[in-house]
Amino acid sequence: MSESNVATREHHFYAAIAKHVFEHPEHGIVFTGETITLSDAARFGLKPLILYGLTVPGTQFHWYTFSRNDAPRSFLGLLIVAWSNGTGLRGCPDILKINRNVAESCPDLKINLKKLGVEVVIAEKGDKKLSGSLRAAQDEVMRFGWLARNNAKDFYNLEALNAYAYKGHNQHVENKRWSWAGNKSVREAAEKWMALPVKKVECYLDLSQMDWKPGQWLSSWEVNAVPVGNRTFSKEDGVTWLVTGGQEIDGHDSDDSAGFERDGLEEACAEKTKLMMDCWPNSATEIAKAVGITAKQLQRFVSKVAKLPDEKIDALKQMLGLEESERFYDFDAVGPCVLFGEKPTKITEAYDLLTHGGDLVYSIEVIPEKGNADPSWRYVIFKACGELPNIIMFARGSNSAEKIGNKMLMNFDGVKLIPAPIYRDIVSTCAKACSDPHSNRKMMFEFIDRQGQFFDGFSRW
């Protein structure tokens, strides 16, 4: 964001049917990782939601709210609510940029906002910044599903979803999360934006009237929807997803591995796969999908009751960082990876495996020298002798976070201060690593290229 853009306050406003979140009469809020058509969604009892959003271009400030598709909200009404309550928006803008669909559906918006001192600008065809804001909003909404692990209360119904979105916006501001952005220009733009005084909006217009007409344009993204086959509802860490798979009509599995014999190495592979999966940031369903199998096939494999094709086992080993041991008839975990420390016993087992029983170069919890630490997570980074570093994320306030120390993590070295930019790099890396199963080790390899030498300075040798 340039100086001139800061002087002229601008917001992007958009509305669309949400691609990755729906409402279900029994399951409440349900997330989907893929884009499916509304007709396919209806087959599973999923009702569409309208996503409305405001974005401050050039920054990470955004404000979202949702309504049921059959009960849309007034554009003018929700804009006034956003500008009055969204602390990161700094009140109303000088310019509100919208696309042609929004403009044509709400012809009075331009007139009414002019009365409030806000100029409505219709984006030119091919405006990538405005369309990018909407695309980012759709993706961010999907991330709600994995960011809110073990917080099912946040997604009981539409009202809870809106409360979660509102809370997320305010926490971004209160905790100064813009200062964590890896892109320097984004951080600087956010700092300039937050330095602006709030521009209060005074409105005496009728906000209760429905002022726009929904149309097919709301779901134009359906052209990129994937064909829907067998699907089922899966509750992972308190959040419900519609996922690929499910039982066949006759209720039987298609594999014919009953009564098979498995040798010790195969059993070791299954055991180590389960151990790493239990601490992986993604669900078993996501991991299975990433290697091209069903969640049930994966569960049967790690439970040692069924085989998998060799190529699928190889894909699992590559994803989770498992290699056949050179010393024993076993498998080693070699990392590098990001893990969730949700359960003390499980994370201790994964930590022992990755460190060869505590044979460490260093094991430290990091906090920034300046600024605020992540309000949601604590980060422990450790490196075994002869291996690459790994990171464990502990949710603040959780049982496992309260137990961080030598008893749970062998040869733990305690808390260390690190430069704020490097701390932000850890936060950013972990967020990207958690986005999908294949990203985990990839993001860690890139992080080590950037910061590995710095952390070697904490070596105990």
N, C-alpha and C positions, 0 to 999 in steps of 0.2 A: 504494500500500500504506500503510495507516494504521499508527500506532504500535501499536495493539492487534494487528494482523495480523503485525507484526514480532515482537512478544512471543510470539505463538503461531505457530510455524513451520508452514507449509502447503505441500504439493506437490500438483499435479494429476498423476494417473497415467492413462494411456490406452493402448489397443492397437487396431490396425486394419490391414487389408491396405493397404500403401502404394499410393497412387493414381498416382504419377508415376515409380516406379522398379521395375525388374524384373531378373531374372537370365536370361541366355541362354547356352546351352552353348558357342556360338562367340564371341559378342561380349562376354561377361562382363556387367557391369552396364549396363543400357540405361535411358535416361530417356525419358519421354513428356511433351510439353507439355500434352496434353489428357487428359481422363479417359476411358478406354476400358474396356469390360466385360472381365472375366476370360476369358470364352470367346473374345472377339476377340483378346485378348492371346495366348491359347494358339495361335491360328492362325499366329502369327509365332514360335512357339517360346519365348515369354516365360513365365517361371515367377514366380508372385507371391511377394512378400516380406511378412512381418509387421513393421510398424513399432511399436515400443514406445517410449513417451516419458514423461519427467517434466518438468514446468514449474513454476517458482516464479512464482505469479500476481502480476501487477503489475510484472514485470521482464522482461528479455530472457534470463534464464537458463533453459536447457533442456538436457536430456540425452537422446540418442536411441541406440537400438540396433535391429538387425534380425535376423530369422531366416527360414529358408525356411518356406514355408507348411506343408510336410509334415514339418517338424521344429521345432515351436514350443518356446519356452523357458519354463521355470518362472517364474511371476510372482514368487514369493518369492525365487528365486535371482537373477533379474536386478535386483530391487530392492536386494538386499544388495550386489550388485556396484556398482550406481549410487551408493548411499549411501556406499560405502567408497572409491570412486575418482573420482566426479564432484566436483571441487573447488568448483564453483559451487553445488552443492546444500547445502553446509555440513553434511554428514552426514544423518542421518535426521530427518524432520519430527515435529512433534507430531500433525499431522493429515494424512492422505492421502485426498484426495477422488477418488472414482472414479464412473463412471456405473453404471446398473443392470445393463447387459449384462456388464460386467466382474465385478460383484458376484455375479450369478447363475451365471456360468461358473466362479467360484472361491469356493465357499462357505466354505472354510477360511481364506481370506486374512485376514478380520477377526479370527478367533480367534488365528491365528499372529502377526499384527502386534501384537495387544494384549499378547502376551507380551514383545514388544520395546519396549513403551511408545509405540506408534504407534496412534492412533485412526483407524479407517477410517470415512469419512463418505460416504454415497451421495448424489450430487447430486440435487436435486429436478428434476422434469421441466421442461424449458425453461431449465435453468441455462446461460446463454450464455457464462459465463466458462470453464467446463470444455470445452464444445464448441468454444469459440474457441481454446483451447490446442491441441486436436487439429487443428482446421482450419489453424492457423498452422504446426503441425508438418508437415502434408502439403505445404504450400506451401514451407516451408523446405527440405524434402528435394528438391523439384524444383530449387531454387536451387543445390543442390550441383553440378548439371550444368553451370551456366554460371560458377559461382565457381571451379571447378577447371580452368579452361582450360589446355591443354598439360600436364596432369597425369594422363595416361591410367593411370599406375601406381596411382593412387588407386582405380581402379575395375576392376581385373582380375577380381575375384570378390567374394563376400559378405564375406569376411574383410577385404578391403581397404576396402570400403564402411564396415564397422564401425570400422575403424581411422581412417578419415577423419572420421567423426562424433565419435569420441572425441577426436581431435586438435583438432577445431573447438571443442568444449566447453572444453577446457583453454586454448586460445589466447584465447578470449573472456575468460577469467579472468586469465590471465597478462598480457595486454596491456591490461587494464582497458577493454575495449571498451564496457562499460556507460556509461562517461563520455562516449561519443559520441552517446548517444541524444538526439534532438531534443526529446523531451518531457521537461520539467523534472521532473515528478512521477515518471517512470520512472527518471531518473537518481538522484533522491533516494532512491527505494525501493531501488534496487540498492545504493547506498552503505550504507544502513542494514542491508541484508541481508548484505553482505560484511563488515560490522563484527561480525557475530555469530560467536562461537566455533564451531568444528566440533563437532557433537554425534555422537560416535562410536556406531556400532551394534555391539553384541555379539550374535552369533547362534550358537546351538548346535543349531539345528533342521536337519533334512535338507533340503538345498537341491537335491538331484539329482532328486527326484520331480516328475513332471509334475503340476501342481496345479490345472489349469483345463481346460475343455472348449471348444475353438473352435466357432464356429457361423456362421450366415449373417450375423449382425450385424457381423462383421468387415468385410464388403464392402457395407454398406448404402448406401454412396455410389454404387453402380452405377446407381441410379435416375437419376442425372444424367449418365451416360456419353453420349458422342457416338457417332453411327453411324460405323462404320469403312469407309472406301472403300479406295482404292489407298494402300498404305503401303510404305515402304522404310526400310532402316537407313542412317543417315548419320553418319559420323564427323566431328565438327566440333571442331577444336582439341584432339584427343585424347580426346574424350568421345563416346560413341555414343548417338544419339537415334533413336527411331522417329518418322518424319515423314510428313506427307501428301505424296502424289505417287508418283513412280516411273514406269517405262516402261509403256506399254500392252502388252497381251499379244503383239501382233505386233512389238513393239520399235521402232515408228516413232512419230514425233511427229505430233500432230494438227494442227499449224499448216501453212499452205500458203504460207509466206513465202520458200521457196527461190527464188533468182534475183531477189529484190526489189532495188530501187535505193534507196539511202539518201543524203540530202543531208548537207552538212557540219555543219549544226546538229544533226541527229539523231545523227551520229557523235560530236559533242562531248558531247551529253547522255549517250550510252552510256559514253564515257570518264570523264566526271566522276562518273557513278553508280558505276562500278567503283572509282574512286579513293576515294570516300567509304565505300563498302561494305567495302573492304579494311581500314578502320580503325574500322568501326562495332562497338560492343560485342556486337551480336547476329550470329548466323550468317546466311549467305545464305539458308538454308532458312527461318529465322524471318522475315527481311525479305520474302521472296517470299510466304509465307503471310499476312503482315500486309496485303499489298496485293491478295491474292486471286489469285495466280498460283502456278505450280509453280516449284521451284528450278531445274528444267531450262529453263523458259521464261526465267527471269531470267538464267541463265548464257548462253543463246543471245543474249539482248538485249545484254548488256554485252560479249559477244564479237563483236558486230556481224554476226551471221549470221541474225538473225531480228528481226522487228518485234514490238511490243506494241501493244495497243489504246491510243488516246490517253488514255483515262481511267486506265489502269494506269500509264502514264508520268507523268501528272499526280500520281497518288498517291505514286509514288516520289520525285518532285521535292519534294513537300510534306514527306514524311517525312525526307528527307535534307537539306533546306534548299538546294535548287538553284534558281537563277533565271536566266532568259535575260539575258545581258549587255547593258547599254545602250550599251557602247562597241564591242564586238567581236561577230563572228558566232560566239558561244561561250556557255558557261554559267559562272556564278559560284556559289561556295558561300558562303552568307551566315550559316549558323549560326542561333542558338546551338546547340551540341551538345556531347556528351561522346564522346571518341574513345579507343580503345585504342592505345597506342604499342608494338605488339608487334614491328614490323619497322622498323628505322631508315629505310630508303629510302622505304617507303610513308608513314610518318608525316611525314617531311619534305615529301613531295609534298602531302599533305593540309594541312599547316601553311602551306606556301607559297600554296596555293589560298585558304585562309581568310584569310590576311593580305595578299593581293594582292602577294606577293613581299617580305614583311617590313615593310610600311607599318604600324607598330604604335604603339598608345598605351602598352601595357605587355606584357611577357611574363615571368612569374615562376613559380618553384617555391615553393609555400607549405609552411610547417611551423608547428605551434602554438607560441605563446610559452610556454605551460605545458603540462605533461603529455606523454604519448607520442604520437608520430606513428603513423599507420597502418602496422602492420608488414608489410602486403601490397602497398601501392601508394604511389607517389609521384605528386604532382599538380602539373601545370603549367597555370596559367590565363593566357590571353592575349586581347588585344582589338585588332583592327585599327581603323585610323582610319575612322570613319563606320559601324562595325559593332558587333555585340554580342559579349560575351565567350564564349569556348569553354574547355573543360577537356580536357586529355589525361591519361589514367591510364597510368602506367608500372609494370609489375610489378617489385617490388624484386628486385635481383639479376639481372635480365634484361639481355641485350646492349644493348637500346635504352636502358634506365635508366642504364647506365654511360656512355652517350654524350650525356646531357642537357647541352646547352651550345650555344654559338654555331654550331658546325660543323653540327649537326643542326637546330637551331632558330634561324633568322636573327634577329639583334637581341634575343637572349635576355638578360634583365636579372639573372639569378641568383636566389639563394634569399632569400626574405623571411619574416620572422616575422609572424604574424597572430594575433589573439585566438583562444583555444581554441574558443569557441562558434562562430565563423565557420568555423574549420577543420572542426569537426564537421559543420557544415551542408554543406560541400563533400563530405565523405565520404558523408553521408546522401543528398545529391542525386545523386551518381554511382551509388550503389547502386540508387536508384529509377529513374534514367535507363537503367540497364542491364537492367531487368526485362523490357522488351519494346520492339520498334522504335518504336512510337508514343509511348512515354513519354519518349524521349530529349529532344527539343526542348521538350516540354511542361514537364518538370522544370527545364530550364535557364531557360526564360522565368520561371518562378516564383522560381527562385534569384536571377535578376537583379533582380526586383522587390524582393527582400529585401536583397541584398548589393551590387548594382551600384554604388551610390553610394560604398560603402566602397572598392571596388577602383579606382574612378576616381582615388582619392588617390595611386595609384602611377603616374599618368600622367607620362610623360617630357616633356610639353609644358607 
